[in-house]
Amino acid sequence: MHGLNAEALAFMYIGLEWAIRFGMLFVVPFRRTPEAARSWLLLVMFLPVPAALLYLVIGRARFPRWRRKRFARLSHLMGRVLKGFSADQAWDFQTLSESVRDAAKLVQKLGYFPTATGNDIKLLSDYQTVLDQMVADIEGARRHVHILVYIFADDEVGHRVTQALIRAAGRGVMCRVLADAVGSHWSSRNLLRKLRKGGVAAHLILPFGWRRLARADLRNHRKIVVVDGEVGYIGSQNIIGCESAEGLHNRELVARATGPVVREMQAIFVGDWFLETEEFLEEPDLFVSDLKPGVSIAQVLPSGPDYSDAGLERLLVALIHRAHSKVVIATPYFVPSEPLLHALATAVQRGVSVEVLLSRRTDNRLVRLAQGSYYADLLQAGVILRHYTENFLHAKYVLVDEDVGLIGSSNLDIRSFLLNAEVTLVVYSQGFVAELARLHRIYEVESEKLDPSIWQARPQTIKIGENLARLVSPLL
């Protein structure tokens, strides 16, 4: 009897495995990149039951139904705000050169925000300078302060910003804070208590709980600060000390903007606030008009699982294909998609100088191995690869020719393209691009160019680890 039961169970298990294999052939390829589909199906063929369980946890890069319904409501609520932006800024588009006009149209199609001229955008690359300037702006706030970050730490830096917010709230300034529940996990309890006790409205984004979220790794990775609707910060820097838990000193890059583009940053905060609280902010002074202190044309591109397209990836591929002279990319994490890889290689073949700056030191070993698996192909294609050797370069920016510059929160990997909510500032200004290029030359001095022959001679065990990591990376 026991033998028959064991034999029956074995046949049932084998039948289950083949049912999973057959069923996943129809489920996995749906709305998924080819490389991700191949990786999932490979795992399913060899380990069908573990693969099915893993797929239930992290298989679909989409929010649960309640979140999608809330985003649909938000799109309706934001319609009149965006209509006002487009009416005010419609003429801005005509001032763009023909070479970048298609890119601007694509950004608006993907993220809904139009171009805005009259912006003054300054790059801040010193960690302490960013903090000092941000705190000074909060201290001078008159109406409202909005902060949206992935990490808001309960450390010395977080304490300084918290105290500035509490003082502002004491003056009658409406202060609101959104911090990601995973990024700020270790500090969230004390952080919320301090902020709320001081009169600051504060919430965690996508907190844990099976009713709230289907995939716990779908996070809000944006970094935005808006003061009085007049000053905006956007970039890579969180509210945390520059020394990471791994002992790395982070090098960041942030843009401080004034002008109409700040309205778009404000709109992103208003949207994320609604998605978390169901409160749609409609204060009459949220979106300040007629602020044109500068000459830069810019627009903001939000991206993430709420949006139907991998917006930043699509924009990058389009920009690289239209590049005439140079493409410069700096990112701490680089796990590119096949379209992005092909675009980089094709650009080199067209005579475009393509350079990718990566950090030698990193806080994620799996990503380091995965991105290393792409180096040989990139080097063979003629892409210049550099390793930043001075601590951890966490800055994220892109330069295309002399007239387009991107800076924001997004890395160049599958997570940032598809899983995280990210935000990117796109600037069409030769002055801004020249300043970004000047900063990049400083980073070049502090980096080492990868030699193809030396890279090829690395140990075989490292190559095996890289290839295994490359297989795993699309499963995210």
Sequence and secondary structure as in RCSB ss.txt:
>XXXX:A:sequence
MHGLNAEALAFMYIGLEWAIRFGMLFVVPFRRTPEAARSWLLLVMFLPVPAALLYLVIGRARFPRWRRKRFARLS
HLMGRVLKGFSADQAWDFQTLSESVRDAAKLVQKLGYFPTATGNDIKLLSDYQTVLDQMVADIEGARRHVHILVY
IFADDEVGHRVTQALIRAAGRGVMCRVLADAVGSHWSSRNLLRKLRKGGVAAHLILPFGWRRLARADLRNHRKIV
VVDGEVGYIGSQNIIGCESAEGLHNRELVARATGPVVREMQAIFVGDWFLETEEFLEEPDLFVSDLKPGVSIAQV
LPSGPDYSDAGLERLLVALIHRAHSKVVIATPYFVPSEPLLHALATAVQRGVSVEVLLSRRTDNRLVRLAQGSYY
ADLLQAGVILRHYTENFLHAKYVLVDEDVGLIGSSNLDIRSFLLNAEVTLVVYSQGFVAELARLHRIYEVESEKL
DPSIWQARPQTIKIGENLARLVSPLL
>XXXX:A:secstr
 HHHHHHHHHHHHHHHHHHHHHHHHHHTTTT  HHHHHHHHHHHHH HHHHHHHHHHHS  S  HHHHHHHHHHH
HHHHHHHHHHHHHHHHHHHTS HHHHHHHHHHHHHH    EEEEEEEEE  HHHHHHHHHHHHHT SSEEEEEES
 B SSHHHHHHHHHHHHHHHTT EEEEEEETTTTTTTHHHHHHHHHHTT EEEEES S TTT S TT  B   EE
EETTTEEEEES  BS SB TTS BEE  EEEEESTHHHHHHHHHHHHHHHHHS     TTSS  S   S EEEEE
EEESTTSSS HHHHHHHHHHHH SSEEEEE S B   HHHHHHHHHHHHTT EEEEEEESS S HHHHHHHHTTH
HHHHHHT EEEEE SSEE   EEEETTTEEEEES  BSHIIIIISBEEEEEEE HHHHHHHHHHHHHHHHTEEE 
 HHHHHTS HHHHHHHHHHHHHGGG 
